[in-house]
């Protein structure tokens, strides 16, 4: 059988890089773009909130794209669907580079997000079809390495592009990445051999029925809410930090990109640190530890911003605020999956949808008073602190008798 053969062979490096890049459209569409937000605002002569919406609308698109194309992936050829999605991404990126209106850019960014979400879910589906058991776990670990590397390289690419051109170069670069992926999917011999799955997706009525059962299960909803709230931290940072650090602290877009690299490295470190802690501590205790780090970091960030303390202090507090996301999010996801009712597919889809939509919804709020005000971002952080403490408290006490402490 094909699966046995694939499991017996060493994982092809180029195949790992291909699927890893296809699953990395979160950082590609956000980290590669967000440092240029002030430049987009000035060029398109629009408001700060509308400019920040061009960031969050792509993340909403990613959430919906994973759901829409996830259903389609079990009904049509995954290779053909991947090629169609990547073609859509290329066209949307090229048109984004040529857009002269923020409203046109919003539509195109949403389409970019849909295509990015489709790329993510197709890549995961192909990986799940190609590898099983331990080989699949190793494969996803390898994908995370590719994802982490791209999260670091994306801001550096932004800095390089902005040093030689305008923010429009970013979209030309995204189109070029799409072209490379399209050619790889079309020409890679392993991709050509991928067979259409014979497993048909459940009817949408069944999916929504599962959603209803899940939303009536507090042990599932609480960690889902906690995961969503911690992602509010990283989305509000991505939307607010470019304006605050560039306009209030006078940092160039290129220098801000290097700050994003530091945060990106911290996100990888936080993920690895949580894995080490989980070897000696329970999930709930590790969750609480990183939750406290994030809350303390957010409080310190508010103080630094309101008193306009030096930039190095802000970098440190933002590091403490943002980087725990990669510890809190996966643990909350895992807890919710353990507490789910019904199939894992519906639970995973709901967690993904809620994570991106809640995080994206808060992003435009940080710019409602303009590009040079720290008050909205501080208020969002304050609201997030309250929600983190509330949902963290109820999650711990609801699940402490259901999971191993």
N, C-alpha and C positions, 0 to 999 in steps of 0.2 A: 504493500500500500504506500501511497505517496507520503502520508504523514510519518510513517515509520522510517522511510528513507530520509526525510527531512530531519527527523529527530536524531538520526544516526550521524548526520554530517555536521562538520563544524559550521557555526553560524557565519554566513557570508558577510564580510565587513561592509562592502558596498551596499548590500541589502539593508543592513542595520542603519547605515548613514541615510539611505533613501527614506526608509520608514520613520527614522528618528526626526528627520527634517520635516516630513509631512505631519508629524504630531506636534511640531514646535511652532505652529502658527499663532499661538497665544503670545509668546515673546516677540515673534517676528512682526506682528501687527500692532503691538503695544510698545515694547522697549525700543524698537527701531524707529518709532514715530514720536513718542511722547516728548523727547527733548526738543523737538522742533515746534511744539505747540505755540509758543509766543511768536515765532516767525510766521506760522500759518495765520494767526490772529491778525498780525500787522498786514500781511499781504492780502488777505481776503476782507479786511476791514470789518470785522465782526466782533461780537462780544466774547468775553472770556468763557462764559458758560456754554455758548454755542460751539466754541472751539474745543472745549473739553468733551462736549457731546460727541464730537467726531472720534474721540478715543473710545468712549463707553459704548457707542452704537456698534462698533466692530465686535466688542466682546459679547454684546447681546446677540449679534449675528452668529458668533461662534457657538453660543449655547443652543440657539434654535437650529443651526446647521447640523450639529451633532445629532439632534433628535430627528430632524427631517431625513437626512441622508442615512442615519442609522437604520431607519425603517426600510429605506430603499435598498440598502446594501445587502439585505437578505433576499431581495426579489430580482435583482438584475446582476449582470456581470460586474464584479468589483473593479476589474481593470478598466472596462469601458466607462464606468461611473467615475473612477478616479481621473481619467483623461478629461471627461466633460467638466468636472469640478475644477481642475487645474486650468483648463481653457477659460472658464468663467473668471477665475482669479486673475489670470493674465490680463484679460480685457478690462476688468474693474480697476486693476492697478494702473494700467496705461491711461484710462480715462480720468482716474484720480489725479494723476500727474498733470493733466491738462485742464482740470476744473478751475473755474474762475468764481464760483459761488459756493458759500459754505453749505447751502442746502443741497446742491448737487453733490458736494463732497460727502455729506451725511448719507445720502442714498448709496453712493458708491462704496463707502466704508462699510455700510451694512451688508452689501453684496459681497465685499471682501470677506467679512466675518462669516457669512453663510458658507462661502467656499472654503474658508479656513477650517470651520467646524466640520464640514464634510470630509476634508482631507484628513483630519485627525481621526474621525471615526472609521474611515475606510482603511487607514493604515493599521489601526488596532484590530479591525476585523480580519485583515489579511494575516497579521501576526498570529491571531488566535486560530486561524485556519491552517497555518503552516507549521506551528509548533505546539507541543502539548507538554503538560506536567512541568518537570524541572527545567526542560529546555525553554518553555514559554516564560517561566519566571526569570531565567537568565537573560532571555531576549528582552523582556521589559526592563530589566536592570540596565542592559546596554542602551536601550532607548532613552532612559533617564540621563545617562551620561551625555548622550548627544544633545538632549534637551537642555541640560545645564550648561554645556559648552556654548550652545546657540544663545542662551540667555545672557552670557557674558560677551559674546562677540557682537550681538545686535547693537548695543549702545556704542561700541567701538566703530562699527560700520557707520552708524549715524554720525559720529564725530568726523570720520573721514569724508563722508559725503557732503556734510555741511561746510567743510573747510574748502571744498572746491566748487560747490554749487548751492542751490536753494533747497528748500524742503521738498520740492518736486522730484529731486533726484532720488529721494527715498522710495517713491512709488515706482520710478523706473527700475530701481534695484530690486524691489519686490516682484515686478513683472519679470525681470531677468531670472530671479530665483524660480518663479513659476515655470519659465521656459525650460530651465535645466531639469526641474522635476518632471515636467511633461515628457521631455525627451528620455529621461531615465525610465519612467513608467512604460513608455512606448517601446523602448529598446532593450530593457534589461531582460535577459533570458529567463530569469526566475519569475518575473512579473508576467511574462508571456505564458508561463506554465500554470499560473494560478487558475484553478477551476472554480466555476460558479458554485457557491454553496447550495446544497439541496434543502437546507433548513429554511423554511418560510417564516417570516416574521409574523407575530400574532396580529390579529386585527386591532385597529386603533381603539375600538370599544373595549377590548380586553386590557390594553395598555392603560387607558384612563380609569378603568375599574381598579386595576392594581394601584394606580396613583391614589385613588380614594381610600383604599385600605391603609396605605402607607401614611397618609396624612391624618388618619385617625389613631395612629400608634405613637403615643408620646415618647416612648423610648427611641423611636426613629426620628421623630421631628426635632427633638431637643438637640442632638448632635448635628443634625442637618442645619438648624438655625445657627449653631455655634460655628460651623464651617463657613456658612454664608457671611456671618458677621466678621470673621477674621479676614475673609477676602475683601470686605469693605475697606480694610486697612490698606491693602496693597493697591486697590483700584483708586482710592482717594489720594494715595501717595503718587501714583502715576499721573493723575490729573492735576493735582495741586502743586506738587514739588517743583515741576519745571518753571511755573510762574513765580513762585515764592523765591526760589533760589536764584533764578536769573534776573527777575525784576526787583526784588527787595534786597537781595544780597549782591547783585551785580555780577553774577557768574556767567561766563559765556556758555552757549549751547554745547560746545566741545568739552569744556570742563565739567559741565553737568553730566555729560555722557559717561565720564570717568567715575563720577559718583554712583551712577547706575551700575557700573561694573562692580564697584565695591559692594553694593547692595546685592547684586547677583551672586557674587562669591559668598556673601553671608547667607543667602538663601540655601545654597548648596551645603554650607557648613551646618546650618541649623537642621537640615534634613538628616545629615549624617550623625549629628550629635543626638538627635531624638532616637535614631536607630540604636545607638550605643546605650542610651538610657533605658530603652525598652528591654535590653538584655538583663537588667537588674531591677527594674521597677515596673509596676503595672501600667497599663495604658492610661487609666484615669489619673495616676500620680504624675506621669510624664506630661499629660495634657495640662494638668493644673500648674506644673512648673513653668512650662512655656507660656501659658496664659498669663501668669504673674509677671513674667519678663516683659511680655507685650504691653500689659497694662501700665507697668512702671515706665517703660519707654514712652508710651503715649502721653502720660502725665508730664514727663520731663520735656517732651517735644512741645507741648502746649506752653509750658513755662518759658522755654527758650524763645518761642515765636512771639509771645506776648510782650516779653521784655527785650526783644531783639538782641539776644546774646550772640556772641561770636559764632561764625560759621562752623568751625571745628566741633563745637558743642552740638550744633544742630545735626551735623553728620553722625555723631555718636548716638544721639537720641533717636534719629530716624533709623539707624542700623538696628537698635534695640526694639523699635516699634514694628518694623516691617519684616525682618528676617524670621521671627517665630512663626510666620504664616505657614512655612513649609514643614513645620512640626505639628502645629495645631490642626491644619486642614486635613492632612492624611490620617491622623489619628481619629479625628471626628468622623471622617468618611468611613474608616474601618469600623468604628463603633456603631454607626448608623446601619452599615451593611450587616453587622452581627444581629442587630435588633429588628431587621426588616421582616415584613410579612410578604409572602409571595416570591416571585422570581427576582434574581439579582439584576436582570436587565432593566426592569422598570425602576428599581431602587437606584441603580447607577445613573439612569437618565434623569430622574428627578433631582438627585444630588447635584449633577452637573448643571442642569437648568437653573436651579436655585442659586448655586454658587456664582455663576456668571451674571444672572439677571440682578440679584441683590447687589453685587459688587458694582455693576455698571450703573445702576439707578442712582447711587450716591455720588458718582464722579462729577456730574455737572453742578452739584450743590456747592462744591468748594470754590467756585468762581462767581458766585452770585453778586459779590460786591466789587468785582473787577480784578485786574491782574496784580494789584499791589496790596491787597488786603489779606492779612493772615487770619482774620476773625472767622470766616466761614470754615476754613480747614480746621481751625482749633475747635470750633463747635462740633464739626463732624467727628473729630477725634474724641471729644468729650462724650458725645452720644454713643460712640462705639465702645468706649470704656464701660459705660453703664450696661450696655447690652452684653458685652463679653462677661462681665461679672455676674449678671443675672442668669444668662444661659449656662455659663460654666457651673454656677452653684446648683441649678436644677438638674443639669446633666449628671453631675457627680452623684447627687443624692438619689436620682432616679435609677442610675445604672450600677451603683456600688454593690448591690446584691445580685446583679445579673451577670456581671463580668468578674473575672478573677482579679482581686486586689493584690 
